[in-house]
Amino acid sequence: MNARRRVPYGSWTSPISPEIVAGASVALSQVSIDGDDTYWIETRPLENGRSVLVRGRAGGSMEDVTPSEFNVRSRVHEYGGGAYAARRGLVLFTNASDQQIYRQDPGTPPRAVTASPGRRFADLAIDAPRCRVIAVREDHSAGGAEAANALVSVHLDTGAERVLASGHDFYSSPRTSPDGAQLAWLAWNHPNMPWDGTELWLADVAQDGSVLRSRRVAGGGDESIFQPEWSADGTLVFVSDRSGWWNLYRLRDGRSEPLWAQNAEFGAPQWVLGMSKYAFQSARRVICAFTRHGIWRLARLDTGTGRVEEIDLPYTSIDSVRASAERAVFLGGSPLEADSVVSLDLATMRPSVLRRSLFTPLPPERCSVAEPVEFPTEAGLTAHGLFYAPANPECEAPRGEKPPLLVSVHGGPAAAASSTLRLALQFWTSRGFAVLDVNYGGSTGYGRGYRKRLEGAWGIVDVDDSVNGALSLAREGRVDSARLAIHGGSAGGYTVLCALAFRDVFHAGASYFGVSDLLVLATDTHKFESRYTERLVGPFPERKDLYESRSPLSHLDGFTRPVIFFQGLDDKVVPPSQSERIVEALRRKGVPVAYLAFEGEEHGFRKAQTIRRAYEAELYFYGRIFGFELPGPVEPVTIENL
């Protein structure tokens, strides 16, 4: 066996190139079951980020359902989700370019069902007996006015639209009862986000499809309801965080009763539509995913006896759970395996992988495995994260050298770091970086109380926890205290900029489409998040002073360390002006700064060439700042003022 080469951290030779990160995998989402078939969406960087509906057959074969000219993606709430539905071979989907619903019958090309310019559709639910689909509709046709959201039905033959529910700012999760006589859905209003407070509504459905006696049956301004579902015997089940944790409940005789009370989360922040963390195997048996301390598990719950059977599986991340009598399907990942579409035989409890997101598995010896860590933070509290040590079987650092640390800030605020194998993270650890994927206060997976730590404290708590996580690892001697970097996207990018503006701990930072000016964010963003900052910062414009004081752009004197910015020029969530203004200000101030902007990219990069360039550029940037040699040629980045 060859001896490992002694090479400084950061200069390790890695087979995980930027090209491989960009093109050696697909993003998998929204799994569903239709008889013996399994469907899922693949977002393919090598096809310019096109999202394709794929069908897996019982014998193991796979086929693309949607032709190459279609892109299955909704833009309701900008983040989309719930972009297709399948029933007995019939497929309905939202097409990205026009946001209209298309119908695809077996053996025929797609044809448009709706023709409503300015309207977007998502969260599709087929109501076959009435030849219609029920959907969330977001109407932008009024021009400059705020988009109007409603729950609508669309006739599959005529395209006729009927409003079923309106008056709330947002809707999601339409579900018809097995007999078609009732309809349940979620609704909420500004300034709440769906993880703050939602309402569960129930209505009777007349023979002609109209709704009668609409009434709220659970939820409110301070209770988050997630994923209502009907059992085969007509019982309405849902997830609520009324106990402080997202737990399963059922509605019985007009009252909500818990099914399995746990200090664990059975729900997740509804950033996208169409999410599913549980499903029915039968009228009484529920297959449910839940998380404790950032690790997801799967269980089978008998709602009649209360008996719970935890299922032993090699997955620590579980999402998009669906089930039939014989099997469950879900997205599963672990520290040694990237996300995969998994089918679980419910008789033998044996899983089989239908589709891997990573084309070529990474050998275990090349994987840096997530280590859950806790560390002290402000006010005597504890914060959480996942630590990844450098890992490369061919390289080791010179004696006495400690690795640079990259603190990774997820794009929440209400999100969570995942322990699933990700090439994007292994790209860094295989080159000799340590990584802390921080779950700062406000992250999900630790109960409503932990989630609420960020209320009124965005730009403070997230920064405190990122800083304290880095300092804790440095005190323990696990990382080099003189080479601490921080990167993040969207809200994570805001945390990056705040950490650099308000603290003198990190020596470099990378902001991916991050927020630099909260005043602009409060007045120039899309409807879904247009009032989000009222909970995170304070009422606007009454507390305009808070928005100014917590905006990195207002504290240019605090910036002394190099920053690199990445921005999509078609981003409607965090417009390019958020990056461009602070880049220009830092340029004038003399702070080392680099800026890469990408045509045709929105909020979150999808194209392979963009992803490749971003990773290559960020690595080059750290090499210049921390003074290590890159092991191979990299296209340079212009770093002004360096």
C-alpha positions in Angstrom: 0.0 0.0 0.0 1.4 3.4 -1.0 2.3 5.8 1.7 0.2 9.0 1.9 1.8 12.1 0.5 2.5 15.0 2.8 0.8 17.9 1.3 -0.4 21.2 3.0 -4.1 21.4 3.7 -5.9 23.0 0.8 -3.4 21.6 -1.7 -4.6 18.0 -1.6 -5.2 16.4 -5.0 -8.9 15.4 -5.2 -10.8 13.3 -7.8 -13.9 15.4 -6.9 -13.3 18.1 -9.5 -15.6 21.1 -10.1 -16.8 19.4 -13.2 -17.8 16.3 -11.2 -19.6 18.4 -8.6 -21.5 20.1 -11.4 -22.3 17.2 -13.7 -21.9 13.9 -11.9 -25.2 14.0 -10.2 -28.8 15.1 -10.5 -31.1 16.6 -7.9 -34.0 14.3 -7.0 -37.4 15.4 -5.6 -41.1 14.8 -5.3 -41.4 11.0 -5.3 -44.9 9.5 -5.8 -46.6 6.1 -6.4 -49.0 5.2 -9.1 -49.9 1.5 -8.9 -46.7 -0.4 -9.7 -45.0 2.7 -11.1 -42.8 5.2 -9.2 -42.4 8.7 -10.3 -39.9 11.4 -9.4 -38.4 14.6 -10.7 -34.7 14.9 -11.7 -33.2 18.3 -12.1 -30.2 17.9 -14.4 -27.4 20.4 -14.5 -26.1 19.0 -17.8 -29.4 19.9 -19.4 -29.2 23.6 -18.2 -31.0 22.7 -15.0 -34.1 21.2 -16.7 -36.4 19.3 -14.4 -37.6 16.0 -15.9 -40.4 13.8 -14.8 -39.1 10.2 -14.6 -41.1 6.9 -14.3 -39.6 3.8 -12.8 -41.3 0.5 -13.7 -41.8 -2.5 -11.5 -39.1 -4.5 -13.4 -36.5 -1.8 -12.7 -36.5 0.1 -16.0 -36.7 3.9 -16.1 -38.0 6.3 -18.7 -38.3 10.0 -19.1 -42.0 11.0 -19.2 -41.8 14.6 -20.2 -40.2 15.4 -23.7 -37.1 17.5 -24.0 -38.9 20.7 -24.7 -40.7 20.6 -21.3 -39.3 21.6 -17.9 -41.4 20.4 -15.0 -41.1 23.2 -12.5 -43.6 25.5 -10.8 -42.8 29.0 -9.6 -45.6 29.5 -7.1 -44.1 31.2 -4.1 -41.0 31.4 -6.4 -39.6 28.2 -4.9 -42.3 26.0 -6.5 -42.8 22.4 -5.7 -45.9 20.2 -6.2 -45.3 20.5 -10.0 -46.9 17.2 -11.1 -49.5 14.6 -10.2 -50.0 11.1 -11.6 -53.0 8.8 -11.5 -53.5 5.6 -13.5 -51.1 6.6 -16.1 -52.4 10.1 -16.5 -49.8 12.8 -15.8 -50.4 16.4 -15.1 -47.6 18.9 -14.7 -46.7 22.6 -14.6 -44.3 23.7 -17.3 -41.6 26.1 -16.3 -41.6 28.5 -19.3 -45.3 29.4 -19.1 -46.4 28.1 -15.7 -49.4 26.4 -17.2 -50.8 22.9 -16.5 -50.2 20.3 -19.2 -51.9 16.9 -19.6 -50.0 13.9 -20.8 -52.0 10.7 -21.4 -50.2 7.4 -22.0 -48.6 7.3 -25.4 -49.5 10.9 -26.3 -47.5 14.2 -26.2 -48.4 16.8 -23.6 -51.1 19.3 -24.3 -52.0 22.4 -22.4 -55.0 22.3 -20.0 -54.9 25.9 -18.9 -54.3 29.0 -21.0 -54.0 31.7 -18.4 -51.1 34.1 -19.0 -49.8 35.6 -15.8 -51.1 32.7 -13.6 -49.0 30.0 -12.0 -50.2 26.6 -10.8 -48.8 24.1 -8.3 -49.6 21.5 -5.6 -51.6 19.6 -8.2 -54.2 17.0 -6.8 -56.2 15.0 -9.3 -60.0 14.7 -8.6 -60.7 12.0 -11.2 -64.4 11.5 -10.6 -65.0 15.1 -11.5 -62.5 15.2 -14.3 -60.5 18.0 -12.7 -57.4 18.9 -10.9 -57.3 21.0 -7.7 -54.3 23.3 -7.5 -52.9 26.4 -5.8 -53.1 29.3 -8.3 -50.9 32.4 -8.0 -52.2 35.2 -10.2 -49.7 37.8 -11.4 -51.9 39.2 -14.2 -52.6 42.4 -12.3 -49.2 43.8 -13.0 -47.6 45.7 -10.2 -50.2 44.6 -7.6 -49.3 41.8 -5.2 -50.1 38.4 -6.7 -53.4 36.9 -5.6 -53.4 33.3 -4.3 -56.4 31.0 -4.3 -57.3 27.3 -4.3 -58.9 26.5 -7.7 -60.2 23.5 -9.7 -59.4 23.2 -13.4 -61.5 21.0 -15.6 -59.2 18.6 -17.5 -61.1 18.8 -20.8 -62.2 22.4 -21.0 -59.6 24.1 -18.8 -62.3 26.0 -17.0 -61.1 27.4 -13.7 -63.3 27.6 -10.5 -62.2 29.3 -7.3 -62.8 27.0 -4.3 -61.2 29.1 -1.6 -59.9 32.7 -1.6 -59.3 35.5 0.8 -56.1 34.2 2.5 -52.7 35.3 1.4 -51.4 31.7 0.8 -52.7 28.2 0.2 -51.3 24.7 0.0 -51.9 21.0 0.3 -55.4 20.5 -1.2 -56.6 16.9 -0.3 -59.9 15.3 -1.2 -61.4 12.6 1.0 -61.6 9.1 -0.4 -65.3 9.4 -1.1 -64.8 12.9 -2.7 -67.3 14.5 -0.3 -64.8 16.6 1.6 -61.8 18.8 0.8 -59.0 19.8 3.3 -56.3 22.4 2.7 -53.9 24.7 4.5 -54.1 28.5 4.5 -52.1 31.3 6.1 -51.7 35.1 6.1 -48.9 37.7 6.2 -46.7 38.1 8.1 -46.6 34.4 8.9 -44.5 31.9 7.1 -46.0 28.4 7.0 -43.7 27.2 9.9 -45.0 30.1 12.0 -48.7 29.6 11.8 -51.1 28.0 9.4 -54.8 27.0 9.5 -56.3 23.6 8.5 -59.5 24.1 6.7 -62.2 21.6 5.8 -65.2 21.9 3.5 -68.0 19.7 2.1 -67.9 19.2 -1.6 -71.2 19.3 -3.6 -71.9 17.0 -6.5 -71.0 19.8 -8.9 -67.6 20.3 -7.3 -68.4 23.5 -5.4 -67.4 23.7 -1.7 -69.9 24.3 1.1 -69.5 25.0 4.8 -65.8 25.9 4.8 -64.5 25.9 8.4 -61.2 26.1 10.2 -60.7 22.9 12.2 -57.1 23.3 13.5 -54.2 25.7 13.6 -53.9 29.5 13.9 -51.4 32.3 14.0 -49.1 30.5 16.5 -49.5 26.9 15.4 -47.9 25.4 12.3 -49.9 22.7 10.5 -48.1 20.6 8.0 -49.3 18.0 5.4 -53.0 17.0 5.9 -53.8 13.6 4.5 -56.9 11.3 4.5 -56.8 7.7 5.5 -58.7 5.1 3.5 -61.5 5.2 6.1 -61.9 8.9 5.8 -59.9 10.1 8.9 -58.1 13.4 8.5 -54.5 13.2 9.8 -52.1 16.1 10.0 -48.9 17.4 11.6 -49.0 20.2 14.2 -46.4 21.8 16.4 -48.9 22.8 19.2 -46.8 20.7 21.7 -43.6 22.5 20.7 -42.7 19.7 18.2 -44.2 18.8 14.9 -46.2 15.7 15.8 -48.9 13.6 14.2 -52.6 14.2 15.0 -55.9 13.1 13.7 -59.3 14.9 13.6 -62.0 12.9 15.4 -65.5 14.2 16.2 -64.2 17.7 15.6 -61.3 17.4 18.1 -57.6 17.0 17.4 -55.9 14.1 19.2 -52.2 13.1 19.1 -51.2 9.8 17.5 -47.7 9.5 18.8 -46.4 12.2 21.1 -42.6 12.6 20.8 -39.9 15.2 21.3 -39.2 14.8 17.6 -40.1 16.5 14.4 -42.5 14.8 11.9 -42.7 17.9 9.7 -40.4 20.3 8.0 -40.5 24.0 6.9 -42.8 24.3 3.8 -40.4 26.2 1.6 -41.8 24.3 -1.4 -45.2 22.8 -2.1 -45.9 19.1 -2.3 -43.9 18.0 0.7 -44.5 14.6 2.3 -43.1 13.2 5.5 -45.6 10.4 6.0 -48.1 8.3 4.1 -50.7 5.6 4.7 -50.0 1.9 4.1 -53.6 1.1 5.1 -56.5 2.8 6.9 -54.7 2.3 10.3 -51.0 2.0 9.4 -48.9 5.1 8.8 -45.3 5.1 7.5 -43.8 8.2 8.9 -40.4 9.9 9.0 -39.2 11.8 12.0 -36.0 13.5 13.1 -34.1 13.8 16.4 -30.9 15.8 16.7 -30.7 16.2 13.0 -31.0 12.5 12.1 -34.1 11.2 10.3 -35.6 7.8 10.9 -38.6 5.8 9.5 -41.3 4.1 11.5 -44.6 2.3 11.1 -47.4 3.5 13.4 -50.7 1.6 14.0 -53.2 4.3 14.7 -55.6 1.8 16.3 -53.4 0.2 18.9 -50.7 2.9 19.1 -48.0 0.4 18.4 -44.9 1.8 16.9 -42.3 -0.2 14.9 -39.1 1.8 14.1 -37.6 0.5 10.9 -33.9 -0.2 10.8 -32.5 1.5 7.7 -29.1 2.8 6.6 -30.5 6.3 6.0 -30.1 9.4 8.1 -32.1 11.7 5.8 -35.6 10.8 4.6 -38.0 12.9 2.6 -40.9 12.6 0.1 -42.5 9.6 1.8 -45.3 7.8 -0.2 -46.8 4.4 0.5 -49.2 1.7 -0.8 -50.2 -1.5 0.8 -47.1 -3.4 -0.3 -44.3 -0.7 -0.4 -43.2 2.7 0.6 -41.0 5.0 -1.5 -38.9 7.9 -0.3 -35.8 9.9 -0.9 -33.1 8.5 1.4 -29.5 9.5 2.0 -26.7 8.8 4.5 -23.2 10.0 5.3 -21.9 7.4 2.8 -24.7 7.6 0.2 -26.1 10.6 -1.7 -29.9 11.0 -2.0 -31.6 8.1 -3.8 -35.1 7.1 -4.7 -35.7 4.1 -2.4 -38.4 1.5 -2.5 -39.1 -0.4 0.8 -40.9 -3.7 0.8 -43.2 -3.4 3.7 -43.4 -7.2 4.2 -39.7 -7.8 4.5 -38.5 -4.3 5.3 -35.8 -4.6 2.7 -35.0 -1.4 0.8 -33.9 -1.3 -2.9 -32.5 1.7 -4.7 -34.4 2.7 -7.8 -32.3 5.8 -8.7 -29.2 7.3 -7.3 -28.6 11.0 -7.6 -24.8 10.4 -7.7 -23.8 8.6 -10.9 -20.6 7.0 -9.5 -20.7 6.2 -5.8 -17.9 7.7 -3.7 -15.8 5.0 -2.0 -16.3 5.1 1.8 -12.6 5.8 2.5 -13.0 9.1 0.5 -16.0 10.2 2.5 -15.8 12.6 5.4 -18.7 11.5 7.7 -20.8 14.0 9.5 -20.2 14.2 13.3 -23.0 15.9 15.2 -21.6 18.6 17.5 -23.0 20.8 20.1 -21.2 24.0 21.3 -22.0 26.8 23.8 -23.3 30.0 22.4 -24.7 33.3 23.8 -27.0 33.5 26.8 -25.8 30.2 28.1 -27.6 28.3 25.3 -26.4 25.4 23.1 -26.2 25.4 19.4 -25.8 22.5 16.9 -24.0 21.6 13.8 -22.4 18.8 11.8 -18.6 18.7 11.7 -16.6 17.2 8.8 -12.9 16.5 9.2 -10.6 16.5 6.1 -10.6 13.1 4.4 -8.3 11.9 1.6 -6.7 8.4 1.5 -3.8 9.7 -0.6 -2.8 12.8 1.3 -2.0 14.0 4.8 -0.8 17.3 6.1 2.6 18.1 7.4 3.0 17.4 11.1 1.7 20.2 13.3 -0.5 21.8 10.6 -4.1 22.3 11.4 -6.8 22.5 8.6 -8.5 25.6 7.5 -12.2 25.7 8.5 -15.1 26.5 6.2 -18.3 27.3 8.2 -21.2 26.5 5.9 -24.4 28.4 6.6 -27.6 26.9 5.2 -30.0 29.0 3.1 -32.8 29.0 5.8 -33.4 30.8 8.0 -35.8 28.0 8.7 -33.9 25.1 7.2 -31.4 22.5 8.5 -28.1 21.0 7.6 -28.3 17.5 6.3 -25.9 14.6 7.1 -26.4 13.1 3.6 -23.4 12.6 1.4 -23.0 15.7 -0.8 -20.3 16.1 -3.4 -20.5 19.9 -2.8 -19.2 19.4 0.7 -16.8 16.5 0.0 -15.2 18.8 -2.6 -13.8 20.8 0.3 -13.0 18.0 2.8 -11.1 16.0 0.1 -8.9 19.0 -0.5 -8.0 19.4 3.2 -10.7 21.7 4.5 -12.6 21.0 7.7 -16.3 22.0 7.4 -18.8 23.0 10.0 -22.4 22.8 8.7 -24.0 24.9 11.3 -27.6 24.6 12.5 -27.9 28.0 14.2 -30.8 29.0 16.3 -33.8 29.2 14.0 -33.0 26.0 12.2 -35.6 23.2 12.1 -35.3 19.7 13.6 -34.9 20.8 17.2 -38.5 21.9 18.1 -40.4 25.1 17.8 -38.5 26.8 20.7 -35.2 26.4 18.9 -36.8 27.6 15.7 -38.2 30.8 17.4 -34.7 31.8 18.7 -34.3 33.8 15.5 -37.4 35.8 15.9 -36.4 39.5 16.1 -32.8 38.4 16.1 -31.8 37.7 12.5 -28.3 38.9 11.9 -27.5 38.3 15.6 -28.3 34.7 16.7 -27.2 33.1 13.4 -24.0 35.1 13.5 -23.4 34.3 17.2 -23.8 30.6 16.5 -21.6 30.6 13.4 -18.9 32.4 15.2 -19.1 30.3 18.4 -19.1 27.1 16.4 -15.8 28.2 14.7 -14.2 29.4 17.9 -15.2 26.2 19.7 -13.5 24.0 17.1 -10.4 26.3 17.2 -10.2 26.0 21.0 -10.4 22.3 20.7 -7.4 22.3 18.4 -9.3 20.8 15.5 -8.9 23.7 13.1 -6.5 26.5 12.3 -7.7 29.6 14.1 -5.9 31.8 11.6 -7.7 30.3 8.6 -11.4 30.5 9.3 -13.7 31.1 6.3 -17.5 31.3 6.1 -19.8 30.8 3.1 -23.5 30.5 2.5 -26.3 31.3 0.0 -29.5 33.4 0.2 -30.2 33.9 3.9 -26.9 32.1 4.6 -25.2 34.7 2.4 -26.7 37.4 4.7 -25.2 35.6 7.7 -21.9 35.6 5.9 -21.9 39.3 5.3 -23.1 40.1 8.8 -20.3 37.9 10.3 -17.8 39.8 8.3 -19.3 43.3 9.0 -19.9 42.9 12.7 -17.3 40.4 13.9 -13.5 40.0 13.5 -13.3 36.2 13.5 -13.5 35.0 9.9 -10.6 35.7 7.6 -12.6 35.3 4.3 -16.1 34.8 3.1 -18.2 33.8 0.1 -21.7 35.1 -0.4 -24.0 33.3 -2.8 -26.9 35.6 -3.7 -26.8 36.9 -0.2 -28.8 39.8 1.3 -26.8 43.0 2.0 -29.5 45.5 2.5 -32.5 44.6 4.6 -34.3 47.8 3.6 -34.3 46.6 0.0 -35.4 43.1 1.0 -38.3 44.5 3.0 -39.5 46.5 0.0 -38.3 44.6 -3.1 -38.9 40.9 -3.0 -41.6 38.4 -3.9 -44.9 37.9 -2.1 -44.1 34.7 -0.2 -41.3 36.4 1.8 -42.4 40.0 1.5 -43.3 40.1 5.2 -40.9 37.5 6.5 -38.6 40.1 7.9 -41.3 41.4 10.3 -40.7 38.3 12.4 -37.0 38.0 11.9 -36.2 41.7 12.4 -39.2 43.8 13.4 -42.2 45.7 12.0 -41.6 47.7 9.0 -41.4 50.7 8.5 -41.9 51.3 12.3 -38.6 49.8 13.1 -36.7 51.0 10.1 -33.8 51.6 12.4 -33.3 47.9 13.0 -33.3 47.2 9.3 -30.6 49.8 8.8 -28.5 48.7 11.8 -28.5 45.0 10.7 -27.7 45.7 7.1 -24.1 44.8 6.2 -24.3 47.6 3.6 -24.7 50.1 6.4 -21.6 48.9 8.2 -18.9 49.1 5.5 -16.3 50.1 8.2 -16.6 46.7 9.6 -15.4 45.0 6.4 -11.7 44.3 6.4 -11.5 40.7 5.2 -11.7 39.5 1.5 -15.1 38.6 0.1 -16.2 36.8 -3.1 -19.8 37.2 -4.4 -21.8 34.9 -6.7 -25.1 36.1 -8.2 -27.7 35.0 -10.7 -28.8 37.9 -12.8 -32.4 36.6 -13.1 -32.8 36.2 -9.3 -36.2 37.5 -8.2 -35.8 36.4 -4.6 -32.6 38.3 -3.9 -32.2 40.7 -6.8 -28.7 41.3 -8.3 -28.7 44.8 -6.8 -28.2 43.2 -3.3 -24.7 42.0 -4.4 -23.8 44.7 -6.8 -24.2 47.6 -4.4 -22.1 46.1 -1.7 -19.5 44.9 -4.2 -19.1 48.5 -5.5 -18.9 49.9 -2.0 -16.2 47.4 -0.9 -14.4 48.1 -4.1 -14.3 51.8 -3.3 -13.3 51.1 0.3 -10.3 49.1 -0.8 -11.4 45.7 0.6 -10.3 42.7 -1.4 -13.4 41.7 -3.4 -14.4 39.5 -6.3 -17.8 39.3 -8.1 -19.1 36.7 -10.5 -22.5 37.2 -12.1 -24.2 34.6 -14.2 -26.8 35.2 -17.0 -29.8 33.0 -17.0 -29.5 31.9 -13.4 -32.2 32.5 -10.8 -32.2 31.9 -7.0 -30.0 28.8 -6.7 -27.7 27.8 -9.5 -28.9 25.0 -11.8 -26.6 25.0 -14.8 -23.6 22.8 -14.9 -21.2 25.4 -16.2 -22.3 27.9 -13.5 -21.9 25.3 -10.7 -18.5 24.3 -12.0 -17.3 27.9 -12.3 -18.5 28.8 -8.8 -16.7 26.0 -7.1 -13.5 26.5 -9.0 -13.6 30.3 -8.3 -14.3 29.9 -4.6 -11.4 27.4 -4.3 -9.0 29.7 -6.2 -10.1 32.6 -3.9 -9.2 30.7 -0.7 -5.9 29.6 -2.2 -5.0 33.3 -2.8 -6.2 34.4 0.6 -4.8 31.6 2.7 -1.6 31.1 0.6 -1.8 27.5 -0.4 -1.0 26.2 -3.9 -3.7 24.5 -5.9 -2.7 21.1 -7.2 -3.8 21.8 -10.8 -4.6 24.7 -13.2 -7.7 26.8 -12.3 -9.1 29.7 -14.3 -8.1 32.7 -12.3 -10.6 35.1 -10.6 -10.0 38.8 -10.5 -9.7 39.9 -6.9 -9.7 43.6 -6.7 -7.7 45.4 -4.0 -5.6 42.3 -3.1 
